[in-house]
Amino acid sequence: MSTSAPSTEQRSIGQLVSDLSEQTSQLVRAEIALAKAEVTAKAQVFGMGAGMVTAAGVLALYVLAAAIATAILGLSTVWAPWLAALVVTGVLLLVTVVLALIGVRAIKKASPPAPTRAKERLQEDVTALKEGFRS
């Protein structure tokens, strides 16, 4: 009388459905965490870009003040004072342009703040699940 015991563990359909439910839940939580991390990272880049554009706007006000001072000095004095004011205006304008370009590039890089990697991975997961059910 030999009783043959199965070499592998036999699992009921209920256990398999329970495992599927648990694994699906873990997968959804992981995808949500990925989406949150991706949106947070993009929001930080967007914030930095917006800060640089704001700084460029503030510097633009200084450019206007320097341009006005240049015009006044140019009309009321001899060469040296207005030339110095013109140089300051040129430098401020250059800094303003550089900050604005860097800020706009950062904003474009972070827009739209949608979690694209998470969406792609979720689509891959859905495709894998569909393929698994077809097999």
N, CA, C and O of each residue as an XYZ file, in Angstrom:
540
protein
N       0.819     -1.171      0.000
C       0.000      0.000      0.000
C       0.867      1.239      0.000
O       1.365      1.691      1.031
N       1.014      1.728     -1.110
C       1.775      2.968     -1.166
C       0.838      4.104     -1.513
O       0.028      4.015     -2.436
N       0.965      5.139     -0.773
C       0.176      6.337     -1.023
C       1.102      7.356     -1.660
O       2.142      7.711     -1.106
N       0.708      7.809     -2.811
C       1.573      8.780     -3.480
C       1.121     10.183     -3.103
O       0.001     10.594     -3.408
N       1.995     10.898     -2.447
C       1.721     12.285     -2.077
C       2.214     13.178     -3.214
O       3.279     12.928     -3.777
N       1.450     14.215     -3.555
C       1.888     15.100     -4.631
C       3.181     15.809     -4.237
O       3.359     16.233     -3.095
N       4.063     15.923     -5.203
C       5.359     16.547     -4.913
C       5.250     18.070     -4.813
O       6.057     18.716     -4.145
N       4.279     18.613     -5.459
C       4.102     20.067     -5.365
C       2.837     20.366     -4.583
O       1.911     19.557     -4.530
N       2.815     21.510     -3.996
C       1.664     21.912     -3.178
C       0.482     22.221     -4.089
O       0.593     22.998     -5.038
N      -0.629     21.608     -3.784
C      -1.842     21.850     -4.555
C      -2.599     22.990     -3.881
O      -2.809     22.974     -2.668
N      -3.004     23.969     -4.666
C      -3.692     25.134     -4.110
C      -5.097     25.176     -4.687
O      -5.332     24.845     -5.849
N      -6.004     25.587     -3.845
C      -7.392     25.666     -4.296
C      -7.599     26.929     -5.132
O      -6.788     27.854     -5.108
N      -8.694     26.939     -5.859
C      -9.026     28.108     -6.675
C      -9.218     29.326     -5.778
O      -8.832     30.436     -6.145
N      -9.799     29.129     -4.635
C     -10.000     30.239     -3.691
C      -8.678     30.860     -3.258
O      -8.563     32.082     -3.158
N      -7.674     30.008     -3.000
C      -6.362     30.522     -2.615
C      -5.717     31.279     -3.773
O      -5.102     32.328     -3.579
N      -5.865     30.737     -4.968
C      -5.290     31.409     -6.136
C      -5.950     32.763     -6.373
O      -5.266     33.744     -6.666
N      -7.279     32.823     -6.248
C      -7.991     34.096     -6.411
C      -7.572     35.068     -5.321
O      -7.412     36.262     -5.570
N      -7.395     34.548     -4.111
C      -6.943     35.406     -3.009
C      -5.554     35.969     -3.297
O      -5.300     37.153     -3.076
N      -4.650     35.111     -3.794
C      -3.303     35.583     -4.150
C      -3.359     36.620     -5.259
O      -2.659     37.632     -5.211
N      -4.201     36.361     -6.265
C      -4.348     37.312     -7.370
C      -4.838     38.658     -6.857
O      -4.339     39.705     -7.269
N      -5.802     38.629     -5.969
C      -6.341     39.867     -5.410
C      -5.267     40.631     -4.633
O      -5.136     41.848     -4.764
N      -4.510     39.900     -3.830
C      -3.467     40.526     -3.025
C      -2.365     41.113     -3.919
O      -1.910     42.234     -3.693
N      -1.947     40.360     -4.920
C      -0.890     40.833     -5.810
C      -1.357     42.018     -6.654
O      -0.585     42.942     -6.912
N      -2.606     41.993     -7.080
C      -3.157     43.120     -7.834
C      -3.190     44.362     -6.966
O      -2.867     45.460     -7.420
N      -3.581     44.183     -5.724
C      -3.620     45.316     -4.795
C      -2.220     45.889     -4.586
O      -2.043     47.108     -4.581
N      -1.224     45.016     -4.412
C       0.152     45.482     -4.240
C       0.638     46.207     -5.499
O       1.319     47.229     -5.411
N       0.286     45.677     -6.655
C       0.684     46.296     -7.917
C       0.075     47.685     -8.063
O       0.758     48.627     -8.467
N      -1.199     47.812     -7.736
C      -1.869     49.114     -7.839
C      -1.231     50.110     -6.877
O      -1.004     51.264     -7.239
N      -0.938     49.666     -5.645
C      -0.291     50.567     -4.679
C       1.082     50.999     -5.175
O       1.459     52.161     -5.022
N       1.836     50.069     -5.772
C       3.163     50.415     -6.290
C       3.056     51.402     -7.451
O       3.862     52.328     -7.551
N       2.078     51.215     -8.322
C       1.895     52.133     -9.451
C       1.472     53.516     -8.967
O       1.906     54.525     -9.523
N       0.639     53.571     -7.949
C       0.217     54.864     -7.384
C       1.422     55.569     -6.757
O       1.586     56.780     -6.909
N       2.258     54.811     -6.056
C       3.459     55.409     -5.456
C       4.387     55.950     -6.542
O       4.961     57.028     -6.384
N       4.539     55.211     -7.642
C       5.369     55.682     -8.753
C       4.801     56.963     -9.354
O       5.540     57.901     -9.653
N       3.483     56.994     -9.528
C       2.840     58.186    -10.100
C       3.048     59.396     -9.190
O       3.338     60.493     -9.666
N       2.898     59.190     -7.874
C       3.111     60.295     -6.934
C       4.540     60.809     -7.004
O       4.768     62.019     -7.017
N       5.503     59.892     -7.048
C       6.909     60.295     -7.100
C       7.208     61.054     -8.389
O       7.951     62.035     -8.378
N       6.634     60.604     -9.488
C       6.887     61.260    -10.771
C       6.275     62.658    -10.807
O       6.909     63.597    -11.287
N       5.056     62.805    -10.307
C       4.409     64.120    -10.289
C       5.165     65.065     -9.355
O       5.314     66.248     -9.661
N       5.638     64.555     -8.228
C       6.402     65.388     -7.296
C       7.690     65.890     -7.949
O       8.039     67.063     -7.819
N       8.393     65.005     -8.646
C       9.637     65.406     -9.307
C       9.372     66.466    -10.374
O      10.111     67.445    -10.475
N       8.331     66.275    -11.161
C       8.018     67.261    -12.201
C       7.576     68.590    -11.592
O       7.896     69.654    -12.123
N       6.849     68.533    -10.492
C       6.412     69.764     -9.840
C       7.611     70.554     -9.311
O       7.613     71.784     -9.354
N       8.629     69.848     -8.812
C       9.821     70.534     -8.331
C      10.546     71.244     -9.481
O      10.968     72.391     -9.335
N      10.686     70.571    -10.608
C      11.342     71.189    -11.772
C      10.522     72.383    -12.254
O      11.074     73.433    -12.582
N       9.202     72.213    -12.294
C       8.319     73.303    -12.704
C       8.470     74.492    -11.766
O       8.529     75.636    -12.216
N       8.533     74.229    -10.470
C       8.699     75.301     -9.486
C      10.005     76.050     -9.658
O      10.051     77.275     -9.538
N      11.081     75.300     -9.943
C      12.372     75.949    -10.163
C      12.318     76.826    -11.413
O      12.828     77.947    -11.409
N      11.704     76.320    -12.477
C      11.583     77.113    -13.707
C      10.762     78.362    -13.488
O      11.114     79.441    -13.963
N       9.655     78.209    -12.760
C       8.811     79.368    -12.476
C       9.565     80.399    -11.622
O       9.393     81.604    -11.804
N      10.395     79.920    -10.699
C      11.198     80.828     -9.879
C      12.203     81.611    -10.712
O      12.429     82.799    -10.482
N      12.805     80.924    -11.691
C      13.770     81.617    -12.560
C      13.076     82.653    -13.445
O      13.616     83.737    -13.667
N      11.892     82.329    -13.947
C      11.147     83.299    -14.756
C      10.749     84.496    -13.891
O      10.774     85.635    -14.357
N      10.384     84.244    -12.645
C      10.053     85.330    -11.724
C      11.283     86.207    -11.476
O      11.190     87.434    -11.466
N      12.433     85.560    -11.276
C      13.667     86.327    -11.079
C      13.977     87.172    -12.316
O      14.436     88.308    -12.200
N      13.724     86.614    -13.494
C      13.939     87.376    -14.723
C      13.009     88.584    -14.779
O      13.409     89.650    -15.247
N      11.781     88.430    -14.309
C      10.841     89.550    -14.266
C      11.301     90.649    -13.322
O      11.188     91.836    -13.631
N      11.822     90.243    -12.169
C      12.336     91.235    -11.209
C      13.537     91.965    -11.809
O      13.645     93.187    -11.710
N      14.431     91.209    -12.428
C      15.587     91.850    -13.051
C      15.178     92.761    -14.207
O      15.848     93.757    -14.483
N      14.097     92.427    -14.871
C      13.601     93.290    -15.948
C      13.212     94.664    -15.404
O      13.376     95.676    -16.085
N      12.702     94.694    -14.188
C      12.397     95.991    -13.567
C      13.677     96.800    -13.342
O      13.698     98.016    -13.535
N      14.737     96.109    -12.934
C      16.023     96.804    -12.774
C      16.557     97.290    -14.122
O      17.168     98.356    -14.198
N      16.332     96.521    -15.176
C      16.752     96.938    -16.516
C      16.027     98.225    -16.909
O      16.634     99.148    -17.453
N      14.747     98.277    -16.632
C      13.983     99.481    -16.938
C      14.521    100.679    -16.155
O      14.688    101.767    -16.706
N      14.790    100.466    -14.868
C      15.330    101.564    -14.053
C      16.704    102.002    -14.571
O      17.001    103.195    -14.632
N      17.529    101.032    -14.938
C      18.851    101.379    -15.460
C      18.753    102.078    -16.814
O      19.519    102.998    -17.099
N      17.811    101.641    -17.644
C      17.635    102.289    -18.948
C      17.186    103.734    -18.772
O      17.643    104.627    -19.485
N      16.304    103.952    -17.836
C      15.861    105.321    -17.547
C      17.025    106.162    -17.026
O      17.222    107.305    -17.437
N      17.794    105.560    -16.104
C      18.957    106.290    -15.576
C      19.961    106.586    -16.689
O      20.582    107.649    -16.712
N      20.112    105.644    -17.600
C      21.029    105.845    -18.732
C      20.571    107.004    -19.604
O      21.373    107.842    -20.017
N      19.294    107.040    -19.873
C      18.773    108.121    -20.710
C      18.962    109.473    -20.029
O      19.360    110.445    -20.670
N      18.683    109.531    -18.756
C      18.844    110.791    -18.016
C      20.311    111.212    -17.980
O      20.647    112.362    -18.262
N      21.177    110.262    -17.630
C      22.605    110.589    -17.560
C      23.165    110.945    -18.930
O      24.014    111.828    -19.049
N      22.694    110.265    -19.951
C      23.175    110.537    -21.301
C      22.792    111.919    -21.775
O      23.536    112.566    -22.511
N      21.627    112.367    -21.348
C      21.184    113.688    -21.780
C      21.766    114.812    -20.927
O      21.854    115.946    -21.398
N      22.155    114.539    -19.715
C      22.529    115.629    -18.816
C      24.011    115.746    -18.496
O      24.422    116.707    -17.845
N      24.806    114.810    -18.927
C      26.234    114.871    -18.545
C      27.145    114.597    -19.723
O      26.707    114.424    -20.861
N      28.360    114.565    -19.425
C      29.378    114.256    -20.423
C      29.488    112.721    -20.526
O      28.754    112.018    -19.831
N      30.355    112.203    -21.344
C      30.410    110.794    -21.688
C      30.532    109.808    -20.533
O      29.755    108.854    -20.511
N      31.384    109.948    -19.633
C      31.687    108.915    -18.640
C      30.462    108.408    -17.850
O      30.275    107.194    -17.769
N      29.629    109.275    -17.270
C      28.516    108.740    -16.477
C      27.490    107.937    -17.294
O      27.060    106.871    -16.851
N      27.105    108.412    -18.439
C      26.088    107.660    -19.185
C      26.666    106.393    -19.791
O      25.947    105.409    -19.962
N      27.931    106.401    -20.114
C      28.554    105.193    -20.635
C      28.579    104.103    -19.563
O      28.341    102.929    -19.845
N      28.872    104.515    -18.335
C      28.846    103.548    -17.225
C      27.433    103.007    -17.013
O      27.250    101.809    -16.795
N      26.451    103.879    -17.078
C      25.063    103.431    -16.909
C      24.641    102.512    -18.052
O      23.885    101.564    -17.838
N      25.120    102.785    -19.254
C      24.802    101.936    -20.406
C      25.403    100.541    -20.246
O      24.770     99.547    -20.602
N      26.594    100.467    -19.723
C      27.226     99.157    -19.485
C      26.435     98.368    -18.448
O      26.201     97.172    -18.624
N      26.024     99.025    -17.377
C      25.219     98.344    -16.352
C      23.909     97.835    -16.951
O      23.481     96.715    -16.672
N      23.288     98.659    -17.764
C      22.040     98.254    -18.418
C      22.263     97.034    -19.310
O      21.452     96.108    -19.306
N      23.327     97.027    -20.053
C      23.632     95.892    -20.929
C      23.861     94.611    -20.154
O      23.379     93.547    -20.543
N      24.596     94.711    -19.061
C      24.850     93.518    -18.236
C      23.556     92.989    -17.626
O      23.305     91.784    -17.646
N      22.736     93.886    -17.086
C      21.460     93.446    -16.507
C      20.549     92.819    -17.563
O      19.861     91.836    -17.288
N      20.545     93.376    -18.743
C      19.738     92.808    -19.822
C      20.213     91.406    -20.185
O      19.398     90.508    -20.395
N      21.520     91.216    -20.259
C      22.076     89.900    -20.562
C      21.692     88.873    -19.492
O      21.291     87.758    -19.825
N      21.810     89.231    -18.233
C      21.437     88.323    -17.141
C      19.944     87.996    -17.204
O      19.552     86.851    -16.979
N      19.121     88.982    -17.504
C      17.676     88.778    -17.603
C      17.338     87.780    -18.708
O      16.521     86.881    -18.507
N      17.955     87.934    -19.856
C      17.690     87.039    -20.980
C      18.119     85.612    -20.638
O      17.388     84.662    -20.921
N      19.278     85.457    -20.042
C      19.766     84.115    -19.694
C      18.828     83.442    -18.690
O      18.460     82.281    -18.869
N      18.442     84.157    -17.644
C      17.522     83.582    -16.647
C      16.177     83.217    -17.258
O      15.617     82.165    -16.950
N      15.665     84.069    -18.109
C      14.371     83.792    -18.739
C      14.450     82.550    -19.610
O      13.548     81.714    -19.564
N      15.500     82.408    -20.399
C      15.640     81.236    -21.269
C      15.786     79.948    -20.465
O      15.187     78.929    -20.810
N      16.569     79.987    -19.409
C      16.734     78.802    -18.559
C      15.410     78.441    -17.879
O      15.043     77.268    -17.809
N      14.706     79.443    -17.384
C      13.432     79.197    -16.721
C      12.379     78.633    -17.651
O      11.658     77.707    -17.279
N      12.277     79.175    -18.857
C      11.302     78.683    -19.830
C      11.631     77.242    -20.213
O      10.726     76.418    -20.348
N      12.901     76.932    -20.388
C      13.301     75.564    -20.723
C      12.899     74.600    -19.586
O      12.409     73.503    -19.852
N      13.104     75.004    -18.337
C      12.745     74.136    -17.211
C      11.237     73.927    -17.132
O      10.773     72.830    -16.823
N      10.473     74.983    -17.411
C       9.012     74.859    -17.382
C       8.542     73.921    -18.489
O       7.672     73.081    -18.259
N       9.102     74.054    -19.678
C       8.716     73.168    -20.786
C       9.078     71.721    -20.477
O       8.344     70.801    -20.836
N      10.206     71.524    -19.815
C      10.663     70.178    -19.486
C       9.720     69.492    -18.502
O       9.541     68.276    -18.562
N       9.120     70.260    -17.602
C       8.254     69.691    -16.569
C       6.793     69.622    -16.987
O       5.978     69.047    -16.267
N       6.445     70.193    -18.129
C       5.048     70.235    -18.550
C       4.764     69.134    -19.547
O       5.631     68.827    -20.366
N       3.612     68.538    -19.517
C       2.596     68.611    -18.482
C       3.006     67.764    -17.279
O       3.766     66.806    -17.426
N       2.515     68.105    -16.107
C       2.937     67.365    -14.910
C       2.197     66.035    -14.747
O       1.757     65.696    -13.649
N       2.062     65.293    -15.831
C       1.398     63.993    -15.785
C       2.449     62.902    -15.591
O       3.561     63.015    -16.108
N       2.112     61.866    -14.862
C       3.066     60.775    -14.620
C       3.173     59.858    -15.837
O       2.524     58.812    -15.877
N       3.972     60.227    -16.817
C       4.041     59.476    -18.069
C       4.637     58.085    -17.878
O       4.133     57.124    -18.460
N       5.693     57.951    -17.082
C       6.289     56.625    -16.860
C       5.315     55.707    -16.158
O       5.217     54.528    -16.499
N       4.598     56.224    -15.188
C       3.634     55.398    -14.462
C       2.515     54.942    -15.394
O       2.062     53.800    -15.313
N       2.071     55.830    -16.277
C       1.023     55.451    -17.229
C       1.517     54.361    -18.165
O       0.781     53.423    -18.474
N       2.767     54.480    -18.622
C       3.323     53.456    -19.505
C       3.430     52.118    -18.796
O       3.080     51.083    -19.363
N       3.910     52.132    -17.561
C       4.044     50.881    -16.805
C       2.686     50.272    -16.510
O       2.530     49.051    -16.547
N       1.709     51.107    -16.220
C       0.368     50.601    -15.959
C      -0.197     49.952    -17.217
O      -0.842     48.906    -17.141
N       0.038     50.561    -18.364
C      -0.418     49.980    -19.628
C       0.268     48.638    -19.882
O      -0.364     47.693    -20.356
N       1.568     48.558    -19.563
C       2.289     47.294    -19.703
C       1.701     46.235    -18.784
O       1.560     45.076    -19.173
N       1.351     46.643    -17.541
C       0.758     45.693    -16.592
C      -0.584     45.179    -17.092
O      -0.876     43.988    -16.993
N      -1.390     46.074    -17.623
C      -2.696     45.672    -18.147
C      -2.510     44.707    -19.317
O      -3.209     43.699    -19.417
N      -1.566     45.024    -20.196
C      -1.292     44.139    -21.337
C      -0.817     42.772    -20.847
O      -1.253     41.745    -21.367
N       0.069     42.750    -19.858
C       0.566     41.475    -19.328
C      -0.565     40.670    -18.700
O      -0.625     39.453    -18.873
N      -1.458     41.329    -17.978
C      -2.599     40.627    -17.378
C      -3.498     40.044    -18.456
O      -3.957     38.907    -18.343
N      -3.750     40.826    -19.505
C      -4.589     40.325    -20.593
C      -3.944     39.111    -21.246
O      -4.620     38.122    -21.527
N      -2.639     39.181    -21.488
C      -1.929     38.052    -22.085
C      -1.972     36.837    -21.163
O      -2.105     35.706    -21.629
N      -1.857     37.074    -19.836
C      -1.898     35.977    -18.878
C      -3.257     35.281    -18.865
O      -3.323     34.061    -18.710
N      -4.324     36.029    -19.024
C      -5.662     35.432    -19.043
C      -5.922     34.686    -20.337
O      -6.701     33.732    -20.352
N      -5.291     35.096    -21.416
C      -5.492     34.428    -22.713
C      -4.783     33.078    -22.760
O      -5.225     32.168    -23.461
N      -3.682     32.944    -22.014
C      -2.904     31.709    -22.060
C      -3.606     30.577    -21.359
O      -3.083     29.464    -21.307
